[in-house]
Amino acid sequence: MEERYKVLYVSKIKEEKRKEDLERILSDRGIQFRMNRSIQVEGSFATVKEDMNFRQYLYRGNTNVLAQSILVAIAHNINKLHHKIQSGRTGTHLFPLKKTGLF
């Protein structure tokens, strides 16, 4: 039986991009974004699942699932806007980022 050798190549561009990404993630701003991301995203999914009672897609196929996802997202955004108008907070935007102990 003949011997076979596999050669593994790693792209230099990929390695450079990976270093840049790591630096961005470990920067103070990156840490703040990661800290706040989980809070903001979880709230949206919880609202859609619990308040809007959306547990599963009703149709099959990528286009149908995409269409239903868009409709749910539009409904969620209209609901958020309605609550903002009712509470008089239409001039406000995103919550300020939480502060880390790094600075």
N, CA, C and O atoms as a GROMACS GRO file, in nm:
protein
  412
    1MET      N    1   0.084  -0.116   0.000
    1MET     CA    2   0.000   0.000   0.000
    1MET      C    3   0.090   0.124   0.000
    1MET      O    4   0.187   0.132   0.075
    2GLU      N    5   0.055   0.220  -0.084
    2GLU     CA    6   0.139   0.340  -0.095
    2GLU      C    7   0.108   0.438   0.017
    2GLU      O    8  -0.004   0.442   0.069
    3GLU      N    9   0.208   0.516   0.053
    3GLU     CA   10   0.188   0.617   0.157
    3GLU      C   11   0.133   0.745   0.095
    3GLU      O   12   0.179   0.789  -0.010
    4ARG      N   13   0.035   0.803   0.162
    4ARG     CA   14  -0.023   0.929   0.115
    4ARG      C   15   0.002   1.035   0.221
    4ARG      O   16  -0.006   1.010   0.341
    5TYR      N   17   0.032   1.153   0.172
    5TYR     CA   18   0.055   1.265   0.262
    5TYR      C   19  -0.044   1.375   0.231
    5TYR      O   20  -0.069   1.407   0.114
    6LYS      N   21  -0.100   1.432   0.334
    6LYS     CA   22  -0.190   1.545   0.317
    6LYS      C   23  -0.118   1.671   0.357
    6LYS      O   24  -0.043   1.674   0.455
    7VAL      N   25  -0.141   1.774   0.281
    7VAL     CA   26  -0.079   1.903   0.309
    7VAL      C   27  -0.189   2.001   0.347
    7VAL      O   28  -0.290   2.011   0.278
    8LEU      N   29  -0.169   2.072   0.457
    8LEU     CA   30  -0.267   2.167   0.507
    8LEU      C   31  -0.212   2.307   0.486
    8LEU      O   32  -0.102   2.339   0.530
    9TYR      N   33  -0.290   2.389   0.418
    9TYR     CA   34  -0.252   2.527   0.394
    9TYR      C   35  -0.345   2.619   0.474
    9TYR      O   36  -0.466   2.596   0.478
   10VAL      N   37  -0.288   2.722   0.536
   10VAL     CA   38  -0.368   2.821   0.607
   10VAL      C   39  -0.348   2.954   0.536
   10VAL      O   40  -0.236   2.998   0.515
   11SER      N   41  -0.457   3.016   0.501
   11SER     CA   42  -0.453   3.142   0.430
   11SER      C   43  -0.396   3.252   0.519
   11SER      O   44  -0.436   3.266   0.634
   12LYS      N   45  -0.302   3.328   0.465
   12LYS     CA   46  -0.244   3.439   0.542
   12LYS      C   47  -0.347   3.548   0.566
   12LYS      O   48  -0.349   3.610   0.673
   13ILE      N   49  -0.434   3.571   0.468
   13ILE     CA   50  -0.537   3.674   0.482
   13ILE      C   51  -0.634   3.635   0.594
   13ILE      O   52  -0.675   3.720   0.673
   14LYS      N   53  -0.669   3.507   0.600
   14LYS     CA   54  -0.759   3.460   0.705
   14LYS      C   55  -0.697   3.481   0.843
   14LYS      O   56  -0.765   3.523   0.936
   15GLU      N   57  -0.570   3.452   0.855
   15GLU     CA   58  -0.501   3.470   0.983
   15GLU      C   59  -0.497   3.617   1.023
   15GLU      O   60  -0.514   3.649   1.141
   16GLU      N   61  -0.475   3.707   0.927
   16GLU     CA   62  -0.474   3.850   0.956
   16GLU      C   63  -0.612   3.897   1.001
   16GLU      O   64  -0.624   3.971   1.098
   17LYS      N   65  -0.716   3.852   0.930
   17LYS     CA   66  -0.853   3.890   0.966
   17LYS      C   67  -0.889   3.836   1.104
   17LYS      O   68  -0.957   3.903   1.182
   18ARG      N   69  -0.843   3.717   1.133
   18ARG     CA   70  -0.870   3.656   1.263
   18ARG      C   71  -0.807   3.738   1.376
   18ARG      O   72  -0.869   3.758   1.481
   19LYS      N   73  -0.684   3.785   1.355
   19LYS     CA   74  -0.617   3.870   1.454
   19LYS      C   75  -0.692   4.001   1.474
   19LYS      O   76  -0.712   4.046   1.587
   20GLU      N   77  -0.735   4.063   1.363
   20GLU     CA   78  -0.811   4.188   1.371
   20GLU      C   79  -0.941   4.167   1.449
   20GLU      O   80  -0.977   4.249   1.533
   21ASP      N   81  -1.010   4.058   1.420
   21ASP     CA   82  -1.136   4.028   1.489
   21ASP      C   83  -1.112   4.008   1.638
   21ASP      O   84  -1.189   4.058   1.721
   22LEU      N   85  -1.007   3.936   1.672
   22LEU     CA   86  -0.977   3.911   1.812
   22LEU      C   87  -0.946   4.042   1.885
   22LEU      O   88  -0.989   4.061   1.998
   23GLU      N   89  -0.871   4.130   1.820
   23GLU     CA   90  -0.841   4.260   1.882
   23GLU      C   91  -0.968   4.340   1.904
   23GLU      O   92  -0.985   4.403   2.009
   24ARG      N   93  -1.059   4.339   1.805
   24ARG     CA   94  -1.186   4.411   1.819
   24ARG      C   95  -1.271   4.352   1.932
   24ARG      O   96  -1.331   4.426   2.010
   25ILE      N   97  -1.275   4.221   1.939
   25ILE     CA   98  -1.356   4.156   2.041
   25ILE      C   99  -1.302   4.184   2.181
   25ILE      O  100  -1.380   4.202   2.275
   26LEU      N  101  -1.171   4.187   2.196
   26LEU     CA  102  -1.111   4.206   2.327
   26LEU      C  103  -1.093   4.353   2.366
   26LEU      O  104  -1.049   4.383   2.476
   27SER      N  105  -1.128   4.445   2.274
   27SER     CA  106  -1.119   4.587   2.307
   27SER      C  107  -1.228   4.624   2.406
   27SER      O  108  -1.322   4.547   2.427
   28ASP      N  109  -1.215   4.741   2.468
   28ASP     CA  110  -1.315   4.785   2.566
   28ASP      C  111  -1.454   4.794   2.504
   28ASP      O  112  -1.552   4.751   2.564
   29ARG      N  113  -1.460   4.848   2.383
   29ARG     CA  114  -1.590   4.862   2.315
   29ARG      C  115  -1.648   4.725   2.279
   29ARG      O  116  -1.769   4.704   2.290
   30GLY      N  117  -1.564   4.634   2.237
   30GLY     CA  118  -1.609   4.498   2.205
   30GLY      C  119  -1.665   4.427   2.326
   30GLY      O  120  -1.765   4.355   2.317
   31ILE      N  121  -1.602   4.447   2.441
   31ILE     CA  122  -1.650   4.386   2.564
   31ILE      C  123  -1.786   4.444   2.601
   31ILE      O  124  -1.876   4.370   2.643
   32GLN      N  125  -1.802   4.574   2.584
   32GLN     CA  126  -1.932   4.636   2.613
   32GLN      C  127  -2.041   4.581   2.522
   32GLN      O  128  -2.150   4.548   2.567
   33PHE      N  129  -2.011   4.570   2.393
   33PHE     CA  130  -2.109   4.517   2.298
   33PHE      C  131  -2.148   4.374   2.333
   33PHE      O  132  -2.266   4.339   2.328
   34ARG      N  133  -2.051   4.292   2.368
   34ARG     CA  134  -2.081   4.153   2.403
   34ARG      C  135  -2.164   4.145   2.531
   34ARG      O  136  -2.252   4.060   2.542
   35MET      N  137  -2.136   4.232   2.626
   35MET     CA  138  -2.211   4.232   2.750
   35MET      C  139  -2.358   4.267   2.725
   35MET      O  140  -2.447   4.207   2.784
   36ASN      N  141  -2.382   4.364   2.639
   36ASN     CA  142  -2.517   4.412   2.616
   36ASN      C  143  -2.593   4.331   2.513
   36ASN      O  144  -2.716   4.333   2.513
   37ARG      N  145  -2.524   4.260   2.426
   37ARG     CA  146  -2.591   4.188   2.318
   37ARG      C  147  -2.686   4.082   2.373
   37ARG      O  148  -2.800   4.072   2.328
   38SER      N  149  -2.641   4.005   2.469
   38SER     CA  150  -2.724   3.896   2.520
   38SER      C  151  -2.853   3.950   2.581
   38SER      O  152  -2.958   3.888   2.568
   39ILE      N  153  -2.845   4.062   2.648
   39ILE     CA  154  -2.963   4.120   2.712
   39ILE      C  155  -3.063   4.165   2.606
   39ILE      O  156  -3.182   4.136   2.617
   40GLN      N  157  -3.016   4.235   2.504
   40GLN     CA  158  -3.106   4.291   2.404
   40GLN      C  159  -3.169   4.182   2.318
   40GLN      O  160  -3.288   4.189   2.289
   41VAL      N  161  -3.093   4.084   2.277
   41VAL     CA  162  -3.145   3.980   2.188
   41VAL      C  163  -3.241   3.888   2.262
   41VAL      O  164  -3.346   3.853   2.209
   42GLU      N  165  -3.207   3.849   2.384
   42GLU     CA  166  -3.293   3.759   2.459
   42GLU      C  167  -3.431   3.818   2.481
   42GLU      O  168  -3.531   3.747   2.477
   43GLY      N  169  -3.438   3.948   2.505
   43GLY     CA  170  -3.566   4.013   2.528
   43GLY      C  171  -3.658   4.002   2.408
   43GLY      O  172  -3.778   3.978   2.423
   44SER      N  173  -3.602   4.019   2.289
   44SER     CA  174  -3.683   4.010   2.166
   44SER      C  175  -3.738   3.870   2.146
   44SER      O  176  -3.856   3.853   2.115
   45PHE      N  177  -3.653   3.769   2.163
   45PHE     CA  178  -3.700   3.631   2.145
   45PHE      C  179  -3.802   3.594   2.252
   45PHE      O  180  -3.900   3.524   2.222
   46ALA      N  181  -3.782   3.639   2.375
   46ALA     CA  182  -3.877   3.609   2.482
   46ALA      C  183  -4.012   3.671   2.451
   46ALA      O  184  -4.116   3.608   2.471
   47THR      N  185  -4.012   3.795   2.403
   47THR     CA  186  -4.138   3.863   2.369
   47THR      C  187  -4.210   3.790   2.257
   47THR      O  188  -4.331   3.768   2.265
   48VAL      N  189  -4.138   3.753   2.154
   48VAL     CA  190  -4.200   3.685   2.040
   48VAL      C  191  -4.256   3.549   2.082
   48VAL      O  192  -4.365   3.511   2.040
   49LYS      N  193  -4.182   3.477   2.166
   49LYS     CA  194  -4.229   3.344   2.206
   49LYS      C  195  -4.342   3.349   2.307
   49LYS      O  196  -4.442   3.279   2.291
   50GLU      N  197  -4.328   3.431   2.409
   50GLU     CA  198  -4.428   3.431   2.517
   50GLU      C  199  -4.546   3.520   2.486
   50GLU      O  200  -4.661   3.475   2.489
   51ASP      N  201  -4.521   3.648   2.458
   51ASP     CA  202  -4.631   3.743   2.441
   51ASP      C  203  -4.706   3.723   2.310
   51ASP      O  204  -4.829   3.736   2.305
   52MET      N  205  -4.633   3.690   2.205
   52MET     CA  206  -4.698   3.673   2.075
   52MET      C  207  -4.733   3.527   2.048
   52MET      O  208  -4.793   3.494   1.946
   53ASN      N  209  -4.694   3.439   2.141
   53ASN     CA  210  -4.724   3.296   2.133
   53ASN      C  211  -4.676   3.234   2.001
   53ASN      O  212  -4.747   3.152   1.942
   54PHE      N  213  -4.558   3.272   1.956
   54PHE     CA  214  -4.502   3.218   1.832
   54PHE      C  215  -4.403   3.109   1.870
   54PHE      O  216  -4.293   3.136   1.918
   55ARG      N  217  -4.443   2.984   1.848
   55ARG     CA  218  -4.359   2.870   1.887
   55ARG      C  219  -4.303   2.793   1.768
   55ARG      O  220  -4.195   2.734   1.778
   56GLN      N  221  -4.374   2.792   1.658
   56GLN     CA  222  -4.325   2.717   1.541
   56GLN      C  223  -4.380   2.778   1.414
   56GLN      O  224  -4.481   2.849   1.414
   57TYR      N  225  -4.310   2.749   1.305
   57TYR     CA  226  -4.353   2.799   1.175
   57TYR      C  227  -4.468   2.714   1.123
   57TYR      O  228  -4.472   2.593   1.145
   58LEU      N  229  -4.561   2.779   1.055
   58LEU     CA  230  -4.680   2.709   1.006
   58LEU      C  231  -4.661   2.653   0.866
   58LEU      O  232  -4.738   2.566   0.825
   59TYR      N  233  -4.562   2.701   0.794
   59TYR     CA  234  -4.543   2.660   0.654
   59TYR      C  235  -4.404   2.603   0.635
   59TYR      O  236  -4.315   2.623   0.717
   60ARG      N  237  -4.385   2.532   0.527
   60ARG     CA  238  -4.256   2.474   0.492
   60ARG      C  239  -4.192   2.552   0.379
   60ARG      O  240  -4.259   2.625   0.306
   61GLY      N  241  -4.061   2.536   0.367
   61GLY     CA  242  -3.988   2.600   0.258
   61GLY      C  243  -3.923   2.729   0.303
   61GLY      O  244  -3.975   2.802   0.388
   62ASN      N  245  -3.807   2.756   0.244
   62ASN     CA  246  -3.730   2.874   0.283
   62ASN      C  247  -3.805   3.004   0.262
   62ASN      O  248  -3.802   3.092   0.349
   63THR      N  249  -3.871   3.019   0.148
   63THR     CA  250  -3.940   3.146   0.121
   63THR      C  251  -4.058   3.166   0.216
   63THR      O  252  -4.081   3.278   0.261
   64ASN      N  253  -4.132   3.060   0.246
   64ASN     CA  254  -4.244   3.073   0.338
   64ASN      C  255  -4.198   3.102   0.480
   64ASN      O  256  -4.259   3.184   0.550
   65VAL      N  257  -4.092   3.036   0.523
   65VAL     CA  258  -4.039   3.061   0.657
   65VAL      C  259  -3.985   3.203   0.666
   65VAL      O  260  -4.005   3.271   0.767
   66LEU      N  261  -3.916   3.248   0.562
   66LEU     CA  262  -3.866   3.386   0.560
   66LEU      C  263  -3.980   3.486   0.566
   66LEU      O  264  -3.973   3.584   0.640
   67ALA      N  265  -4.085   3.462   0.489
   67ALA     CA  266  -4.201   3.552   0.488
   67ALA      C  267  -4.267   3.557   0.625
   67ALA      O  268  -4.304   3.665   0.673
   68GLN      N  269  -4.281   3.443   0.688
   68GLN     CA  270  -4.343   3.441   0.820
   68GLN      C  271  -4.252   3.508   0.924
   68GLN      O  272  -4.301   3.576   1.014
   69SER      N  273  -4.121   3.490   0.912
   69SER     CA  274  -4.026   3.556   1.003
   69SER      C  275  -4.035   3.707   0.989
   69SER      O  276  -4.032   3.780   1.088
   70ILE      N  277  -4.045   3.754   0.866
   70ILE     CA  278  -4.055   3.899   0.842
   70ILE      C  279  -4.183   3.953   0.901
   70ILE      O  280  -4.183   4.061   0.962
   71LEU      N  281  -4.294   3.880   0.885
   71LEU     CA  282  -4.421   3.925   0.943
   71LEU      C  283  -4.414   3.931   1.095
   71LEU      O  284  -4.466   4.025   1.156
   72VAL      N  285  -4.351   3.833   1.157
   72VAL     CA  286  -4.337   3.833   1.303
   72VAL      C  287  -4.249   3.950   1.347
   72VAL      O  288  -4.279   4.016   1.447
   73ALA      N  289  -4.142   3.976   1.273
   73ALA     CA  290  -4.053   4.088   1.307
   73ALA      C  291  -4.125   4.222   1.293
   73ALA      O  292  -4.110   4.310   1.378
   74ILE      N  293  -4.204   4.238   1.188
   74ILE     CA  294  -4.281   4.362   1.168
   74ILE      C  295  -4.381   4.379   1.282
   74ILE      O  296  -4.396   4.488   1.336
   75ALA      N  297  -4.450   4.271   1.318
   75ALA     CA  298  -4.547   4.277   1.428
   75ALA      C  299  -4.478   4.315   1.559
   75ALA      O  300  -4.531   4.394   1.637
   76HIS      N  301  -4.360   4.258   1.584
   76HIS     CA  302  -4.285   4.289   1.705
   76HIS      C  303  -4.246   4.438   1.708
   76HIS      O  304  -4.257   4.503   1.811
   77ASN      N  305  -4.200   4.489   1.595
   77ASN     CA  306  -4.159   4.630   1.588
   77ASN      C  307  -4.278   4.725   1.604
   77ASN      O  308  -4.267   4.829   1.668
   78ILE      N  309  -4.393   4.689   1.545
   78ILE     CA  310  -4.513   4.772   1.561
   78ILE      C  311  -4.557   4.772   1.707
   78ILE      O  312  -4.598   4.876   1.761
   79ASN      N  313  -4.549   4.657   1.771
   79ASN     CA  314  -4.584   4.646   1.912
   79ASN      C  315  -4.492   4.734   1.998
   79ASN      O  316  -4.539   4.802   2.089
   80LYS      N  317  -4.363   4.731   1.969
   80LYS     CA  318  -4.268   4.815   2.042
   80LYS      C  319  -4.298   4.963   2.021
   80LYS      O  320  -4.296   5.041   2.116
   81LEU      N  321  -4.328   5.001   1.897
   81LEU     CA  322  -4.360   5.141   1.867
   81LEU      C  323  -4.486   5.183   1.941
   81LEU      O  324  -4.493   5.293   1.996
   82HIS      N  325  -4.586   5.097   1.942
   82HIS     CA  326  -4.711   5.128   2.012
   82HIS      C  327  -4.684   5.156   2.160
   82HIS      O  328  -4.735   5.253   2.216
   83HIS      N  329  -4.605   5.069   2.223
   83HIS     CA  330  -4.575   5.088   2.365
   83HIS      C  331  -4.494   5.215   2.389
   83HIS      O  332  -4.511   5.282   2.491
   84LYS      N  333  -4.404   5.248   2.295
   84LYS     CA  334  -4.327   5.373   2.308
   84LYS      C  335  -4.417   5.494   2.297
   84LYS      O  336  -4.402   5.590   2.374
   85ILE      N  337  -4.511   5.492   2.203
   85ILE     CA  338  -4.603   5.604   2.185
   85ILE      C  339  -4.691   5.618   2.310
   85ILE      O  340  -4.714   5.730   2.357
   86GLN      N  341  -4.740   5.507   2.362
   86GLN     CA  342  -4.828   5.510   2.479
   86GLN      C  343  -4.757   5.564   2.603
   86GLN      O  344  -4.819   5.631   2.686
   87SER      N  345  -4.628   5.535   2.617
   87SER     CA  346  -4.556   5.580   2.736
   87SER      C  347  -4.483   5.713   2.713
   87SER      O  348  -4.415   5.762   2.804
   88GLY      N  349  -4.497   5.772   2.594
   88GLY     CA  350  -4.437   5.902   2.566
   88GLY      C  351  -4.286   5.900   2.553
   88GLY      O  352  -4.220   5.998   2.588
   89ARG      N  353  -4.230   5.791   2.505
   89ARG     CA  354  -4.084   5.779   2.490
   89ARG      C  355  -4.041   5.775   2.343
   89ARG      O  356  -3.944   5.707   2.309
   90THR      N  357  -4.110   5.846   2.257
   90THR     CA  358  -4.078   5.838   2.115
   90THR      C  359  -3.949   5.911   2.079
   90THR      O  360  -3.892   5.884   1.973
   91GLY      N  361  -3.903   6.002   2.161
   91GLY     CA  362  -3.779   6.075   2.130
   91GLY      C  363  -3.654   6.003   2.175
   91GLY      O  364  -3.543   6.047   2.143
   92THR      N  365  -3.667   5.895   2.249
   92THR     CA  366  -3.551   5.823   2.300
   92THR      C  367  -3.510   5.714   2.203
   92THR      O  368  -3.590   5.667   2.122
   93HIS      N  369  -3.385   5.674   2.214
   93HIS     CA  370  -3.333   5.570   2.125
   93HIS      C  371  -3.284   5.451   2.208
   93HIS      O  372  -3.350   5.411   2.304
   94LEU      N  373  -3.170   5.395   2.171
   94LEU     CA  374  -3.117   5.278   2.239
   94LEU      C  375  -3.077   5.311   2.382
   94LEU      O  376  -3.047   5.426   2.415
   95PHE      N  377  -3.079   5.209   2.464
   95PHE     CA  378  -3.032   5.226   2.600
   95PHE      C  379  -2.881   5.251   2.597
   95PHE      O  380  -2.813   5.201   2.508
   96PRO      N  381  -2.827   5.327   2.693
   96PRO     CA  382  -2.682   5.345   2.696
   96PRO      C  383  -2.614   5.214   2.729
   96PRO      O  384  -2.670   5.128   2.797
   97LEU      N  385  -2.492   5.197   2.681
   97LEU     CA  386  -2.418   5.075   2.708
   97LEU      C  387  -2.383   5.066   2.854
   97LEU      O  388  -2.353   5.167   2.918
   98LYS      N  389  -2.386   4.945   2.909
   98LYS     CA  390  -2.342   4.925   3.046
   98LYS      C  391  -2.193   4.950   3.054
   98LYS      O  392  -2.121   4.928   2.956
   99LYS      N  393  -2.146   4.995   3.166
   99LYS     CA  394  -2.005   5.020   3.186
   99LYS      C  395  -1.939   4.897   3.244
   99LYS      O  396  -1.996   4.832   3.332
  100THR      N  397  -1.820   4.865   3.197
  100THR     CA  398  -1.745   4.754   3.252
  100THR      C  399  -1.648   4.808   3.357
  100THR      O  400  -1.631   4.930   3.369
  101GLY      N  401  -1.588   4.722   3.430
  101GLY     CA  402  -1.491   4.764   3.531
  101GLY      C  403  -1.355   4.795   3.474
  101GLY      O  404  -1.260   4.820   3.549
  102LEU      N  405  -1.342   4.793   3.339
  102LEU     CA  406  -1.212   4.812   3.277
  102LEU      C  407  -1.171   4.959   3.266
  102LEU      O  408  -1.052   4.989   3.258
  103PHE      N  409  -1.268   5.052   3.266
  103PHE     CA  410  -1.229   5.192   3.256
  103PHE      C  411  -1.307   5.279   3.344
  103PHE      O  412  -1.285   5.400   3.346
   0.00000   0.00000   0.00000
